[in-house]
Amino acid sequence: MLIGSCRLIPLTDHYRLWPLWGLSRPVQRTFSSFQSLISILILRSFSVIDPLYPPERQQVYLDVAQPRALIIIEKATQEAGPLDAKVQAFIKSQLNLRTTIPSLMLQGDGSLLSGIHDNGKDVFTIVPEDAVAGPQVIIEPDDTPTLSFTSGSEGNPKSVAGRHYSLPKYFPWMSRRFGLSENDRFTMLSGISHDPVQRDLFTPLFLGATLLIPAKEDIMHEKLAKWMRRENATVSHLTPAMGQILVVGASTTIPSFHHVFFVGDLLLKRDCRKLQDLAPNVSIICMYGTTETQRSVSYYEIPSKTSDPNYLDKIPDVIPAGTGMQDVQLLVVNREDKTKQCGIDEVGEIYVRAGGLAEGYLGQPELNKQKFVMNWFVPADRWLEKEKQQAVNSDKEPWRKTFKIRDRMYKTGDLGKYSKDGNVVVLGRADDQVKIRGFRIELGEIDTHLSRHELVRENVTLVRRDKDEERTLVSYYVPEIAKFKAWLKQNGKPEHNLNPNDTSMVGLLKQFEALWYELRKYLETKLPSYAVPTVLVPLTKMPLTPNGKGRFVRCRQHDYHLTRDDS
């Protein structure tokens, strides 16, 4: 990878792709995609457009980023087609590009072609003398090399500017803590436009380890485990949803796995158990972090099944976020009095205190003031002496003369609590608390109980409008089919209603009618009556975003204006 990238770096410098944002348009995980990302990163900054997103969303990303260069991966064009006409028109009318590489292609000898021709030759084959040297760009810790997008209010995505300082911050500590080395073989499963791709890409590069990139067809329920076993994968980073894809339908074990890191959503004990049945030698690390923290910032380790077969029996159903990584604090702050931290089992809002936080939201100073706050638990002048010492020892690193220590916290919007063992437990979003008919209801509490039922594989609860426009609770769930069949037989109920070919809404409701009654009865023993969902909707699978997370908003396609009696 680095050979091709090193050839691209001086060329992109010569053609003036720096110093502002460059955007790459890859369709999936490819060698050329990573070359373009590394090259732009060394020059200054990059962001990625995923062609799987709608054209309107791509235009929003372009408008926010205002890139000065655009690199189009030829393989993306081959597999996803050219840029949508609307996007092309937007680029032409609204952006001021310095240059475009219309068709970046990797050749068998490691050389690159640009798709731009001069006198019949690709310009990347004509290397000017002044393009031999590396780029004359000074990079400082607080420079922003990445622009990542995350969901925002009113449907408008927020753009998070990441810092160079944060990219490699935790690599040395993680390699020591978890025994990662140049002998490891890392899988590359993050979506190319999802910010964890930075972790998936740069961790093995930092260690000098091997990066395994699966073909598109290998990321399938029954094929993913086979691919990992065939490639002797040892380390993987997964979202809980991607973990489901790995374990469901797997027909082989993965004995080479020794660490799997989960981040992106709540991790459940049942999913850990399934993974360790598949890979008995794997230690599972549940991590916590957001796009705004730029990296995962806490961890909770579950030892392998081989070393401690009964460990999962001793812990709660929802895996804790754990404790902070090196020089990171997870603070649970009282929501009524922010000067106080919460006591054990007292629910508050989670703040992340870390030196590696992102710079902030691009172009949203007011939101930055709300979310990226100075630490009020220590005196404001605490770091002044250290800054003076830093400036004195700045001969070899000139950036230290101007670098300012910022003791900041990120207000996550997540609810959590301290457990007795000192770990932080995430309980859900602060905005997951809803009020229906005057009752305050925590959606996360409903989901936790529903996820504990043995016949439920995945689930999420949302607030919807019924036919009278009244707010009502709707739980979407994916049944455990094999266990459901066994349950029907055990309870003397007929199986003739099950039809795997009928995935329509009415068909699924009829097939799982018995399960509807079972789940309602179960939830009535766990929740007050006002918190029991009115409607439970069976799905064949939970919709996912291109980033591998649950796209719960997509469940709206299953909305319907029926009460239970109507069905």
Helices and strands as residue ranges (DSSP letters): H 2-14, E 22-25, H 31-43, E 46-48, H 55-65, E 69-73, H 74-80, H 85-94, E 99-106, E 112-113, E 117-118, E 121-122, G 123-125, G 129-131, E 146-150, G 153-155, E 158-162, G 164-166, H 171-178, E 185-187, H 197-207, E 210-212, G 216-218, H 221-230, E 235-238, H 240-247, E 259-262, H 269-278, E 283-288, E 298-302, G 311-314, E 323-324, E 328-333, E 348-354, E 360-361, H 365-371, E 372-374, H 384-392, G 398-401, E 408-418, E 424-429, G 430-432, E 433-436, E 439-442, H 443-451, E 456-465, E 471-479, H 481-490, H 505-511, H 513-524, G 529-531, E 535-538, G 552-558
